[in-house]
Amino acid sequence: MADRVFFLLGMDCERINEEAPGSGGPADYDLSERSIRTLAELGEELGVKVAFYPMPEVAEYHSSLFLELEREGCELGHQFHATCFRDFRWKKNLGFYPKEEQYEILSLATDDWAQAIGRRPSVFRCGNASASDDTYPVLEELGYKVSSSAMPGRYNPRTHSMWVGKFPFPHHTNKKSRLVVGDMDLYEVPITKHPTRYLLGTTEPHDLRPDRFGSSASLETYRDTIDSWMKLMKQVDPPIKTIVVGTHNTIDFKKDFRRRALEFVIEYSKEAVEREGYEFVPATMTEVREEAERVGAF
C-alpha cells in the first residue's frame, strides 16, 4: 500500500473587529458565520475535512454553529491569542510569558472554551504561532493531545514566534525545546511552510493560506510551496506525512475571489501527492495523531 499524505484544512476563528480592534478578525459576526459555513460547504464539495479553531469568545458566540458542524464531521479545536483574550489585560503574546503565567492564562482560556462548547478541547493552536519552550509542557499539563502551533522557518521576535530550525513534520513534542522531536504525549502537527522561499522582504516563509492570494501570494507561489514541500518530505521520509493549510474567518468562500486560491491548493495538493506515488487522505488532527499511535511514530 502506498504511503499516505494526510491533508488538513483548518480555520482560525478570530474575534470581530468591534471587540478586538486591530486583531485581524472579521468585520462582524455575520461575516464570521458566512466564512465558517462556506468553508465547511467548500470542504464537503471538494472532499476534504475541515477543522475550526475558535478563540473562546468566538466559541461562545457561535457555539450552536460549531456543534452543528461537529455533528456533520468537522473537528473543533482551541486557537488562542493572549492579547485578544477576555478584557485584554494580557498585553503580550503568549510566548513572552513564563511557564507559570502561561499555565494560568491557558487554564482560564481552556475553561472558557469548554464552558462554551460543553467539553474540554484536545486540539490547540497558538495564535500568531507565539510560543516558548514552556508552551508544550503547559499544554500537556492542561490535557491537550494535539498542537498545531509551529510554523517552521518563521522568525518574528515581535510576537515571540521563532521557529527557525523547527522539525517541520508531525512528531511528539519535547519538554525542553519547542524545536525538536521528543517523547512527550503531546503531538505537534506543524503548519506547512515553504522550506526556503519567503514573502518579499520578510522572514516569513510562504504557506498555503488563501488569505494572501492577490497581495503577497499567487497560484505560482502555492504551486512552488507544494512542490518544494513534497520534495523535502520525500527526502526526509517522516513516518507521518501531512499538508496543513490554514485560513481565517474573514473570507466568504462563496463570493470572495480567494476561493479560487483554496480550490487550487486542494486540487494541486492531491495532484502532487498522487504524482509522487502517495495516497491523498483528508484528515483531522485527531486522526493524524491516531495514525501516529497506530504505527508507533516518533
C-alpha positions in Angstrom: 0.0 0.0 0.0 1.3 3.5 -0.9 2.3 5.8 1.9 -0.4 8.2 2.8 -0.2 12.0 2.9 -2.8 13.5 5.2 -4.4 16.7 4.1 -5.7 19.0 6.8 -7.7 22.2 6.3 -8.4 24.4 9.3 -9.8 27.9 10.1 -8.6 30.1 12.9 -11.7 31.9 14.1 -10.9 35.3 15.5 -12.8 37.9 17.5 -14.6 40.6 15.5 -13.0 44.0 14.9 -15.5 45.7 17.2 -14.5 43.5 20.1 -10.8 43.3 19.3 -9.7 46.2 17.1 -6.6 45.6 15.1 -6.6 41.8 15.7 -7.2 40.9 12.0 -10.6 39.4 12.7 -13.8 39.7 10.6 -15.8 43.0 10.5 -18.7 41.4 12.3 -20.3 38.1 13.3 -22.4 37.9 10.2 -19.2 37.7 8.0 -17.7 35.3 10.6 -20.7 32.9 10.3 -20.7 33.1 6.5 -17.0 32.4 6.4 -17.3 29.4 8.7 -20.3 27.9 6.8 -18.9 28.5 3.3 -15.6 26.8 4.2 -17.5 23.8 5.6 -19.5 23.7 2.3 -16.4 24.0 0.2 -14.7 21.2 2.1 -17.7 18.9 1.5 -17.8 19.9 -2.1 -14.1 19.1 -2.7 -14.0 16.1 -0.5 -11.7 17.3 2.3 -12.3 17.5 6.0 -12.4 20.9 7.8 -11.5 21.9 11.3 -12.4 25.1 13.2 -10.2 26.7 15.9 -12.2 29.4 17.6 -11.0 31.8 20.3 -13.0 31.2 23.5 -15.2 34.2 22.8 -15.9 33.1 19.3 -16.7 29.6 20.6 -19.2 31.1 22.9 -20.9 33.3 20.2 -21.0 30.6 17.6 -21.4 27.6 19.9 -24.6 26.3 18.2 -23.0 26.6 14.8 -19.8 24.8 15.8 -21.7 22.0 17.5 -23.8 21.6 14.3 -20.7 21.4 12.2 -19.0 19.0 14.6 -22.1 16.7 14.2 -21.5 16.9 10.5 -17.9 15.7 10.8 -15.9 18.8 11.3 -13.3 19.0 14.1 -13.2 21.6 16.8 -10.0 22.9 18.5 -8.9 25.9 20.6 -7.0 28.8 19.0 -5.7 31.4 21.4 -4.3 34.9 21.3 -3.3 36.2 24.8 -3.6 39.8 23.6 -7.2 39.3 22.5 -8.5 37.3 25.4 -11.3 38.5 27.7 -10.8 42.1 28.7 -7.3 42.5 27.1 -5.5 42.6 30.4 -2.7 40.5 28.9 -0.6 42.9 26.8 1.9 40.4 25.4 1.8 37.5 23.1 1.7 34.1 24.8 5.3 33.1 24.2 6.6 36.1 26.2 5.1 34.8 29.5 7.0 32.5 31.8 5.6 29.0 32.4 3.5 29.7 35.4 1.8 32.6 33.7 1.2 30.6 30.6 -0.4 27.9 32.6 -2.6 30.5 34.4 -3.7 32.2 31.1 -4.3 29.0 29.2 -6.1 27.4 32.1 -8.6 30.3 32.1 -8.9 30.2 28.3 -9.4 26.4 28.2 -12.1 26.7 30.9 -13.9 29.4 28.9 -13.7 27.4 25.7 -15.0 24.3 27.5 -17.9 26.3 29.0 -18.9 27.4 25.5 -18.7 24.1 23.7 -19.6 21.7 26.6 -16.4 19.8 26.8 -12.7 20.4 27.1 -10.7 20.8 23.9 -8.0 18.3 22.9 -6.5 20.2 20.0 -4.7 23.6 20.4 -3.2 26.2 18.1 -1.1 29.2 19.3 -2.3 32.4 17.7 0.5 34.1 15.7 2.4 30.8 16.4 3.6 32.6 19.6 5.2 30.0 21.9 8.2 29.3 24.0 10.0 26.2 25.2 7.5 26.2 28.1 4.4 26.1 26.0 4.3 22.4 25.1 4.7 21.2 28.7 1.9 23.6 29.7 -0.4 22.3 27.0 0.2 18.7 28.1 -0.5 19.6 31.7 -3.8 21.0 30.6 -4.8 17.8 28.9 -4.3 18.7 25.2 -3.4 15.8 22.9 -2.5 17.6 19.7 -0.9 21.0 19.0 -0.8 22.6 15.5 1.2 25.7 16.6 4.5 25.5 14.9 5.3 27.5 11.7 8.7 26.1 10.7 11.0 28.8 9.4 9.1 31.8 10.8 11.2 34.3 12.7 9.2 37.1 14.3 10.6 38.3 17.7 7.9 40.9 18.0 5.3 38.2 18.6 7.7 35.6 20.1 7.1 33.4 17.1 10.5 32.0 16.4 10.5 28.7 14.6 13.8 28.7 12.7 15.2 25.2 12.9 11.9 23.5 13.8 11.5 19.9 12.7 8.7 20.5 10.1 6.8 17.2 10.2 4.4 15.7 12.8 6.1 14.5 15.9 5.8 14.0 19.6 7.0 17.2 21.4 10.0 17.8 23.6 9.7 19.2 27.1 13.0 21.1 26.8 12.8 22.6 23.3 9.9 23.6 21.0 12.1 22.9 18.0 13.0 19.2 18.2 11.4 15.8 18.5 10.8 14.5 22.0 8.9 11.8 24.0 6.0 13.9 25.4 2.5 12.6 24.9 1.5 15.9 23.2 1.7 15.5 19.4 2.6 18.5 17.2 1.3 18.8 13.6 3.2 21.8 12.1 1.6 24.1 9.5 3.1 23.6 6.1 5.6 26.3 5.2 7.8 26.7 2.2 11.3 25.3 3.1 13.3 28.1 1.5 11.1 30.8 -0.1 9.9 33.9 1.9 7.4 36.6 1.4 9.2 39.5 -0.2 11.3 41.5 2.3 10.3 39.4 5.3 11.4 36.5 7.5 8.1 34.8 6.9 8.1 31.6 4.7 5.3 31.3 2.1 2.5 29.0 3.1 -0.8 27.8 1.6 -3.4 30.1 3.2 -5.7 31.6 0.6 -5.9 34.8 2.6 -2.7 36.3 0.9 -3.9 35.5 -2.7 -3.7 38.6 -4.8 -1.5 40.5 -2.4 1.6 38.5 -1.5 0.8 35.1 -2.9 -0.2 33.8 -6.4 -1.1 30.4 -7.8 2.6 30.1 -8.7 3.8 30.5 -5.1 1.2 28.0 -3.9 2.4 25.5 -6.6 6.0 26.1 -5.7 5.3 25.7 -2.0 3.5 22.4 -2.5 6.2 21.1 -4.9 9.1 22.1 -2.6 7.3 20.6 0.4 6.7 17.3 -1.4 10.4 17.2 -2.4 11.5 17.8 1.2 9.0 15.3 2.6 10.2 12.6 0.1 13.8 13.2 1.1 13.2 13.1 4.9 10.5 10.4 4.7 8.9 11.1 8.0 6.6 8.3 9.4 3.6 10.7 9.3 3.3 12.9 6.2 1.0 15.9 6.0 0.0 19.0 4.1 -1.5 21.5 6.6 -3.5 24.5 5.3 -4.9 27.4 7.4 -7.2 30.3 6.8 -9.3 32.7 8.9 -13.0 33.6 9.4 -12.7 36.7 7.3 -13.4 35.3 3.8 -16.9 34.4 2.4 -15.8 31.4 0.3 -19.0 31.6 -1.7 -18.3 35.1 -3.1 -14.7 36.0 -2.5 -12.1 35.7 -5.3 -9.8 33.9 -2.9 -12.0 30.8 -3.1 -10.1 30.1 -6.3 -6.8 30.0 -4.4 -8.1 27.5 -1.9 -9.6 25.3 -4.6 -6.2 25.4 -6.4 -4.4 24.4 -3.2 -6.7 21.5 -2.6 -6.7 20.3 -6.2 -2.9 20.7 -6.8 -2.0 19.1 -3.4 -4.0 16.0 -4.5 -2.3 16.0 -7.9 1.2 16.4 -6.4 0.7 13.7 -3.8 -0.5 11.2 -6.3 2.2 12.1 -8.8 4.8 11.1 -6.2 3.1 7.8 -5.6 1.4 8.6 -2.3 -2.2 8.3 -1.3 -4.1 11.6 -0.7 -6.1 11.3 2.6 -8.2 14.1 4.0 -8.0 14.0 7.8 -8.4 15.8 11.1 -5.7 16.5 13.7 -7.1 13.7 15.9 -7.0 11.2 13.1 -3.3 12.1 12.4 -2.4 11.5 16.0 -4.3 8.2 15.9 -2.3 7.1 12.9 0.9 8.1 14.6 -0.1 5.9 17.6 -1.0 3.0 15.3 2.4 3.0 13.5 4.4 3.9 16.6 5.7 7.1 15.1 8.1 9.4 16.9 
